[in-house]
Amino acid sequence: MPIAAKLVAKMLEAAGATRIITMDLHADQIQGFFEKPVDHLFASTIFLPYLRSLELPNLTVASPDMGGSKRAYAYSKALGSDVVICYKQRAKANTISHMELIGDVTGKNVVLVDDMVDTAGTLTKAADLMMERGALSVRAICTHPILSGKAYEKIEASKLEELITTDSIPLKQNNDKIRVLSCAELFAEVMDKVHHNKSISSKFVM
C-alpha cells in the first residue's frame, strides 16, 4: 500500500497538481509522500452531526481492530462516550481466526468507527460479537466504502443495524442497511477557502 500511495502522489504532481485535498487517509504517513501542500480533512465533520441527531443513550464508540484505536478515542472524546476495542487474530489475509472485545458493551448502543470497509469481514464479525455480548444495537461509520467481494451480502446478513458512510466511493448497489452522507459540501467548502486564502483549521478536528 505505501508503494502504491507514493506512486499515486507522484502521478498527481506530475499531472500538474499544486495542492492536494484528502480525507481520512488510511495511514497518516501518506501525507509525507507529497511534495506539494496537502490538506488532510476528517469525515468526523460529516459523521458527528448525524450521530448526535440519533440521540443514542448509553453510547459506546468501538474500533474493529487495535490499529483504529486512536480514531475511536477521538470520536469518544467528541461524543463523551466510553471506548471498546476489538482484538483480532488472522489465520490468513481477510480471514479472522479469533476476535475478542476489550471493554464491556452490555446494554450499550455501539458505534463502530473505521476509515474504510473492504470485504466487511471484520466489521460484521465485530457487530455480531457485540450483539452476542449484550449490546442494544450496533452501527458503524466508515469514510471509504470499498465493499468488495461479498461485502454487501455480509452486511445484509449481519446484526449491524446501519452502516453510515460517505460518497467518496460510489456504491455498487443499493442496500437498506447502508446510509450515504455526501462529502461534496465539505470538499466544496474547503476548496473555496483555499482559493480565497481562508483558514480551514476547523475541518482538522480529529
Secondary structure, DSSP 8 states (H G I E B T S, - for coil): -HHHHHHHHHHHHHTT-S-EEEES-SSGGGGGG-SS-EEEE-THHHHHHHHHHHT-SSEEEEESSGGGHHHHHHHHHHHT-EEEEEEEEEEETTEEEEEEEES--TT-EEEEEEEEESS-HHHHHHHHHHHHTT-SEEEEEEEEE---TTHHHHHHHSS--EEEEESSS--SS--TTEEEE--HHHHHHHHHHHHTT---GGG---
